[in-house]
């Protein structure tokens, strides 16, 4: 338990040290300290800082973890993952956002992040399985490829529910392969896009 407490303390210290302005466009830099989501273009947002902290803590990261992130966005959450995991595989559907995030994170000195522009609902099978999976978009149900790519003993965190409001669900895959799910509370994220995104599940199962 002491290691868990120490890790939490380190994450909280990093949370206070990391300048959110680095991930926000000039028009909104004056709001960087506000605990709210802010636009980053293309209909996407940077999540409120307190939620990013909460999600990072819920993942129970360690320096052996390989993490799949769905939705690079601004790169803010990615920085937390890169700081406390061994390697990060971050996917973004919008090329312009991915390129901006890559530049920002490179400036901060991170070299343990792999980027891909593509459909995050399909995951990144080339490097699976992953110890942790985190998604920054709301889905109607868990995309099957993500479940397949989650390592036995691994943890997944993603918003599930209608576009207007979701439940942040913590999924654990037991040693027997069975899944457990626990709600972490209500959240509101942008819609999951791609083959298993909103309105596409039925088509994907045909």
Secondary structure, DSSP 8 states (H G I E B T S, - for coil): -HHHHHHHHHHHHHHHHS-GGGGS-GGGGGGTTSSS-EEEETTEEE--HHHHHHHHHHTT--TT-EEEEE--TTSHHHHHHHHHSSEEEEEES-HHHHHHHHHHHHHTT--SEEEEES-GGG--GGG--EEEEEESSBBSS--HHHHHHEEEEEEEEEEES-TT-EEEEEEEE-TTS-EEEEEEEEE---B--STTSTTTHHHHH-
